[in-house]
Amino acid sequence: MEPAGKSTEEKLRAIQELISTITSSDRMRTSSHFSSTVYRDEPILTTGRKMASYLPERYREMRAISRWEEGEPHGRWLSEAELFYRQGMFMADFEDDCPYTGEFKSYYPTYNALSDRQLRGYFTWRTQVRHGDIQKTSLSFVYLYIYELICGIGVANAHEGFEQLKKIWQTYREFSPELDRFMAPWLRDYVVYHGLDPALLDNDPAVVFDRALLRLVQASAPFDPAVLNSIDVIVAREEDADSSGSQQKPEGALALPPDEAREQELLEAIDALSTYRVRLARSYKDYPDDLRHVVCAVYVRLLGYYRKHRVEGLIESMFGEQARMPYTMFGSGVFFEAVPHEDADYALDPIHWYRCRNGRWECIRTYGAREKSARLGSVLRACDRKLRDALSYPHPIKEKKLPKYLDAMIDKEIAAWLAWKKKHAPRHIDIDLSQLAGIRSTAAEIREALLTDEEREGAPVKCSRKESAEGFGTIVPCSNSPRQFAFGEFPAELRRDDGAEPPENDILLASTCPSAREDIVVPEGDVVEAACDLGGSRDGHDQAGVDALDTGGFDGSLLSEGEREYLLGLLAGDAEVPSGVSEDMLVDGINEKLFDVVGDTVIEFGADGAQVIEDYEDEVREVLGI
C-alpha cells in the first residue's frame, strides 16, 4: 500500500527509481528476459525502437507464438516442451550470421531461456554445425541442439536424426566428456522410439552388459536352475539342465574328470563380469587347467551356498533381477511428441526390451548394479592366490581377509583337484639313449645264439650297421633271421619270413636282459619326446631359457599418455581417471598391455578402488622408467 496523500508525480518518480535499480543489476543484465545490448539510460520507447531494428522479423514471429492456445469449451496453456517444439518447427530451416562469444548456462534450455542476443548466437552456431563445422560453444547451446534432434526438428527421417545425434556426440565430447552421461541413454531411446535396427547399438554399454549377464546366466543355469526365474527369457533347454545335473555330485561340487569345454565357457562368462581378470593372471598362463577348474568349482559351490543360505541367489545379489518398470523416453531432456506413439514392443536384446501401450512406455530389464562385480573379483583373486600357494608358485599374491565359509570352500576345492590330478597323472617312460649301443650288441649275440646249425650253414649271418636319417644306427639282419631288430625307419627291403610288414613308424628295441624274450614297442614320437626330456629338442636345439622373461628395451611406448598418467597416479596414490573414460576399460587396457612384459595382472580393484598390486610395483616402475 502506498502512503496516503502521496502525489502522482512522487509515485511516478518512485517507479522510475525502481526500474533503474532493476536494470542496473548485473544479475538482471544477464537474464534471458533482457537483451544484453540495449541497457542504456534511455527512455523505454527508444529501447523498443532499437529492439525492432535489431532482431530480424523471423525471430519476432517466433517470439509471438503464444503459450496460450484458444479452444472449446476452454483454452489451455502449452507446456514448455510443446512451446519449444512449435517454435523449433517454425525455425527448423532458419540460418543466421551473428556470432555470440558470451557464455550461456541453463538447465533444460529452450528458446525462451535465451536473450535476443543469445538467440541469434545460437542459430548462428547451429548454421555452422549443419554445414559440418562444429565449434566449441556454451554447453547449453549443444543441449538445445540435441533437444531439437530428438524432437525431430530439422531432420528428414529417423535414420538421419540418429546419425546427426551420433555425430554431435562423438565430435563435441572432445570438448565436454560429460555428454556421455546423457547421450548413451538418449541414443538408445531414439533407436527404440523410432524402431530402428538394434545393431546400431552393438557397442552400447547397456547392450554389452546385458550380453555378458545373459552369458553368465546361461553358463550357470545347469548348476543353479533357479537362476532362470530372475530373467524373463529361455536361456537353457531342459535337456541341458537334466544332463548336467546327472554329472554333479550330490553336494554340488563340480564333476571330475573335468568337462573342459563347459568349464572354459563358464570361466569366460565369470571373467567378463569380474573386476579381477583371472584370465590375464600370470598363473593362468602357466597353469590354465588348474586355475580354470578351481575357479569354476568354487563358483558352482557359491551358487548352491547362496541359493540355500541367502534370500537371493548369487547372480541376483550381484546384478539384480529383471523387473517391469514405467519408463520415460528421453528422460532428463526436453522432448515432445505431437502424436502419441502407437502400441509397440521392441526387443533391444533377449533380456532387455520395451513396451508401449496407449502412449505409455514400460522397460523390462535387470535393475541392479550394471557394472563388473568387485565381490566376484575378490573370489577370483582369492582362488588365484591360494592356488599359487598350493603349487609353490614363485609369484605369490598378497593375502586379503576372506569370509570363513569362502576360505574353507576354496581350500577344499584346491585339495580335491590336486588329489585327483595326482591320482590321474600320466605315466612317463624315460629311455636312456646312451644304452642303445649295448642293446644292439646284445641283440646281435642273442640272435646268433638262437640260430640253428642248418640256418648258419644255409645262410651265414652278416649284420651291418647303417646310419639312419635321424643319426641313430639301424641294425640290418640277414634275411632268414626269425626276428627283426631295427631302430628307425624299416628299410623297404627288410621283410619277415611270413611277409608281414612291421608296424608303421614303430621302433623295436630288444631287451638287454638275455632272459627277456619280449620286444619293447615304442611309438617313434615318444622316443623324440624322450630325447627332448634329456635336454634335446625335436630340431636338435636346446630349449633352455626360452621362457625367461625379457623386459629389456621396453620404454613404456605401448601405453598411451592417459594410461601412463593414470598408472603414475596409482603409484603416487592420487590417480585420476581421464574425462569420458571408463575406469574398468582403462584398467583392462593397461593390464593387457603390460601382461606380456610383467606376465601377470598389475592392477586390481580393492575396497579403496583400483591399485597397483604391491608385488609388482617395482616392475611397473621399471616399465615406466621411474
Disulfide bonds with the S-S distance in Angstrom:
none
